[in-house]
């Protein structure tokens, strides 16, 4: 074979893409951690309009979504979409449709087409068009509290603490009373240990201890104060919050920490609640400090989700929490940060399209019962925040309507084990009792019918999830 000369190489280089040149071909198989496109080919949409989600085409700068009716007429088109998800801001008439996606280059020129998929929309399907995120935030209360238990909701719940919520309230008070004895936490030091093994072991020990102060103390104390006005609960929750506030959101407290994200996850879940519910007893300087901490955490959540390209690759459990928390941060902070509408926009583009990654329209959960019980409690705050503060009902989406059936069919409050998945050997769903993860359920008791479901019990985690699902 003759030697390859520079002249010959340059003459044939055009036969292959130049370095960095995109091929603009849509994948034909799902890549690791990628979403499941929706609506699937041949699907019957469970909500009108459906949320559209597809796989990224390498090299695409943006996308164009095209929806055609059965006759081939284009009835909807959205251009310049930066992420592979979209929800139309209007509904479609009942009928048969086809949808396709085009990959656009930086000049907006179509370079590849995914191929048409078909779907139908039946008459009477719940309607949930895309809302303007800024308008949703405008509906939230002008003043705190904004997190789930707004003033009208709080007063309505308070009026039932001695009647229909008596058992649940007694358990919350018991948690708060125990939490009064919890001391103030020490800052993390595991990141200063010598050697990676010691740092890793120190991290595992610390984050479990940290949950004792935040998940199991600050959170129930803040809720108990918000519902009762008892200063004992509020003051100790305030001390806990102000103890961790100077630690900030970076280093070992970061959601992007190389050691692990658990301490940051605890604060990401409960920090915004504490700020909102404890707001009346914080001084102006304390409010400013905690507000800054909460804003920084909201921005870090969005940064992590974007870094992971969550709107295309959502197959990571912890990010599945953060996409919901982001909506909570937007509601709680409303007009206290200039970018809250951006946060809510990103969150809703996930929650209204493919979310949750681990469950489909029928309501199952691929990670098993333990994860289902945890995560179907975790995102409840976001759904309830949006409904209570902004009047926006994500329960219209088919998964959120149907997941109660999964718990009804796959769990038992008196079962000896959970049917499958992590933690199956640790006892049934009724074994753990009410804990700090279940406190949102106190509001959802309003969904319990006059004759409770046999799986509805205030002493089980299934009940907490089930108040919003099984018993709705």
N, C-alpha and C positions, 0 to 999 in steps of 0.2 A: 504494500500500500504506500503510495507516495506521501511524502511529508506534507502536513497541512500548513500551507503558507499563510501569512497575515492577509495577503490579497484574497486568497480563496476563502478564508474565514469571514472576512468582511462581506464578500459577495454572497455568502450563504446565510449570514446572520439573520436576515429578514425572514427566514423560514421558520424561526421560532420566536416566541414573544421576547421582547427586550426585557432586561432586568427590571423588575418592578411593574411590568405591564400586566394589567389584569386580563383574565380570560372571560369574565362576566358570564359564567355559566352557573345556573342554579343547581344546587346539589340534587342528586337523585336518591340519596340515602341520608338518614338522620345522622348527624355527627354527634360525638360524645357531648352530653349535657345540653344539647339543643332542645328547643321546645317541640311540642307536637302541633303541627299546623292545624288551624281551624278557621272556618268550619271544614271538616273533613269532606273529601269527595263523596257526594251522595247523601250528606247529612241533612237532617231536619233541624233547622235552627231552633234553639230553645228560648231565644230572646230576640227581639226585633229592635234595632238591627243586630245581626251577630257581630261579635268582635273578631276581626280578621288578624291572623298571625301566620307567618311563613318563615322559611329559612333564608338567611342572608345569601346573596350571591357574591363571591369574592370579587373585590374591586369596585363594587357598586358604590356610588356616592350617595344615591337616594333611590327611592322606589316610586312607582306609580301603581296604584290599585285601580282596577277596572271591574265594574260589575255590570253584567248584561242580563236582560230579561230572556225569557224562553225564545223570543223571536230574534235575538241577537242584537237588540238595540241597547246601546250604552245608557244605563239609567243612573250610574254613579261613577265618579272618577275623582281620585285624590292624588295630587302630584307632589313631588318633592318630599316624600316621607323619609326621614333620616333613619328610622328604626323599623324593623319588620313587623310592626303591629299597627293597627288602626281601628278606630270605632267611628262610623259615620254619625254625624250630628242630626240625622233625621231617620225616620223609620221607612220601611219599604212596604208597598202593598203586598198582601198575600200572593204567593205564586212561586214559580220555579225560576231559578237564577243560575248564572255562571259567573265565577270570579277568577281573575288572573292578576298576575303581578309582573311588572316590567322592571328590570334593573337599568338605572340611568347612570350615565357618566357625569363628570363635573359640569358639562355644558347642558345637562338635562336631556341628552339624546338617548333613546332606548337602545340598549346593547344586548339584552337577553330577555327572554320571556319564559316564565315558569311553566305555563300550560294551564288551560282552563279546568277548573273543578266546579262541580255542580252542588247546589244546595236548594232547599225549599224553605219557605216561611208559611206556616199555617195561620189561619185566622184565629185571633184571640190569644196569640202568643204575647207574654208580657213585654211591654215596651220599655226600652232603656237606652235611648240615644245618648251620644256623647254630650256631657255638660261642659260649659265653660268653667274651668277650674277657678278663675278669679270670681265669677259670679257665685259659685258654691261657697267660697270663703266669705263672700259678702253676706250670705245668709246666716253664717255662724254668729253667735252672740257677740255684741260689741265689747263686752267685758267678761272676765273670768267669773265662773268656771265654764269651760267649753268641752272638756273631755267627758263624753258619755252622759254624766249626771249634770246636765245644765240645771239652772235654777228651777224651771218647771218640773223637770224630771226628778231632781233631788227631792223637791217637796212632795211629789206624788209618791216616791219611794218611801220617804220618811213617814208618810201617813199610814203605811202598811207594815212598819217594822214590828208592831205589836200584834199583827194579825197574820196576813198571808205570808209575810216574810219573817215571821218570828223565829223559826228554826234557823234559817240562813243567817239572820242578824245575830243570833246568839253565837253561832260559830265564828262569824267575823269578829265579834267582840272578844271572844276567847282568844283568837289569834292576836288581836291588838293588845289584850291584857298581857299575854306572854311576851309580846314584843317590847313592852315597856321596860322589861328587865334586860333587854339586849344592850350591851355596851356599845360605845362608838368604835367604828372600825379603824384599823391601822392601815396606812398606805402600803401599796405593794412594794416588795423589795426583791422578789424572786429574780427580776431581770438583772440584779447586781451580783447574783451568785456566780461562782466560778464554774465554768464548764456548762455545755448544753444539757447534759443529763440532769444536773442539779437544778438548772433553770426550769427545765420541763417539769420535773417533779414538784418544784416550788410553785409553778403555775397551777398545776392540777390541784394542789392543796389549797392554794389561795382562792381560786375562783369558787370552790365549794364553800369556803368560809365566807366569802363576800356575799354569796346569795343569802346567807343567814341575816346579814344586815340590810340588804336592799330588797330582795324578793320577799323574804319572810318577816321583815320588820318594817322598813320604811313604807312599803306599799300598803299592807293592811292598816298601819297606823294612819296614813294619809286618808285612806278610804273611811275608816272609822271616824276620824275627825270631820271629814266632809259631810258625813251623814248625821252625825250626832252633835257636832259642835263642841265636843268634850275637849277642853284645852290640854289635858294630859296627853292625849293622842297626838294632837297637832304639834305640841312643843317638842316631843321626842322625835317625831318624824322630821321636824324642822332641823333639829340638831344633827340628825343623821345626814340629811341632804347637804347642810352647810359644811359638814365634815369632809364629804367627798368632792364638793364643788371645786376646791383649789387644785385637785388632782387633774382636772381638765379632761380632754378627750384624746390626748396623744400618748405616746409611750405605751406602758403596760395597760392603760385604760382605753387604748384605741381599738376600734373595730378592724383595723388593718395591722394590728400588732403581730410581729413575727412569732411571738410566743403563743398566741391564741387569742380568741376574741370574746371569751366568756364574760370577763368583768365588764367589757364594753357593751355586751349584749344585755346584761342586767340593767345597766343605766339607760341603754337605748329603749328598753321596754318600760321602765318605771320612772325615769327621770322627768319626762314631760308630764306624767300624771301628777307627780309630787309638786312640780312647779304650779300646775293648774289648781290642784285642790288645796295647796297650802298658801296660795297667793294672798289671802286676806291677812295672814299673820306674819308675812315677810315684810321687813322694812323696805323703804325705797332702795337703799343701797344693796340689800340682800336680793331684792327682785332683779336689780340690774346684773348682779353677779350670776344668778341662776339663769336669767334670761340669756346671757351670753353663752353659758354652758350648754343650754338647750338648743340654741341656734347653731352653735358649733357642732353639736351632735347630729342635728338634722342634716347639715351640709356634709358631714362625714358619711352618713348613711347613703346619701345620693352619690357621693364620690365612689364609695365601695361598689354600689350597684352598677354604676357606669363602667367602672374598671372591669367588672366581671361580665359586662355586656348582658346584664340580666334579662333584658327584653328579647334576647335571642337564645341565651344559654342559662335557663333558670334551674337546672338540675343540681342545686346545692341547697341543702336544707336551711342553713342559717340565713341565706339571702331571701328565702321564702318568708322569713319573719320580717326582715327589714323593709321589704316592699310594702307591707301593711303598716309598719310603724311610721313610715314616711308620710302617709296620709294623716296619721294622728298628729305628728309634729306640725304639719301644715295647718290643721284645724286649731290646735292649741295656741300656736304662735300667730296665726291669722295675719294681722297687720303689724306685728312686732319685728318682722324681718322682710326685706324687699323681695325675697325669692320664694316665698311660701307657695305661690301659684305654680311655680316651676316644679316644686316638690310634688304637689298634688297632681299635676299633669303627668309626671313620670309614674307615680304610683297607680293612678287610674288606668294608664295605658297597659299596665300589667294586670291589675285586678279585673279589668273589663274584657280581657281577651283570652289568654291561655290559663290564667290563674285558677286554682293551684296546679302546679306542674304535676303533682302526684295524684290528682283526681280528675275524673272526666265528668261529663254531663250527668252520668248516672249516680255520681256521688260516692264512689269508692275511694280508697286511699292505698296506693301501691306500697307504701312503707310499712303497713301493718297497723294494728289497733293502737299500740302505744304511741306511735308518732301521730296517728290520726287524732287521738284524744288530746295530745299536747297542741298540735298545730291548729286544730279546729277551735281551740280556745284562744290561741295566740292572735289569730287575725280578727277575732270577734270585736276587739276594741276599735279597730279601724272601721268595720262595718257599722257598729253602733254609733261611733263618733259621726260618721257621715250622715246617718239617719237622724240622730238626735239633734245635732248642731246645724245640719244643712238640709235636712229633708230629702236626702238622696238614698234610695233603697237598692243596695246591691244584692239583697236577698232575692231579687227578681231573676238573677242569673241561675241557670239550671243546676249547677253544682251546689250552690248554697241552698237551693230549695230541696235538693234530693239527698244530701249527705246524711240527714237524720235517719234515712232508711238503712244506711250502712251500719250505724250504731244500733239500730233496732234489730237488725238481722244478725249482726256479728258480735254483739257483746251481751253480757248478762251481769247485773249488779251482784248476783250471788254466785257467779262462776268462780271456779278455783284458779283458773288461769285465763289470760287473754288468748284469743284463738291463734294468732300467728304474729311474727315480727319480734323486734327487740323487746326484751322485758316480759315475754310471754310467761316465764316461769315465776314471776314475782307476785302472782296473785291476780284475781279478777279486777274489773274496773271499779268495784266498790270497796277495794281493800285499803285504799290510801286515805280516804276521808277528804273533806274539803281542805284545800291548801291555797296558798297565795296565788297560784296560777288560775284559780277558779273564781276569783272575787268578782270578775265582771258578770258572772252569772246572777248576782243578786239583783241586777236590773232586769235580767231576762226572765225572771219569775213571772213577769207580766204576760209571758207567752204561754204559760201553763193553762190548759183547759180546765173546766170544772172537775172533770174526772181525769186525774193524771195518768199518763202512760205507765205501764208496769215497770219501765226502765227509768222512770223519773224519780229520783231520790236526792234530797239535799245532802246526803252523806257520801255521795260518790262523784267522781270526776265525770262519769257519764252524765250525771244530772246536770252538771255545769254546762257541758257542751249541749246536752239534750234540752235544756231550757230554751235554747234558741233553735233547736232542730227537731229532736224527737217529739217534744211537747208543743211545738208551735202549731 
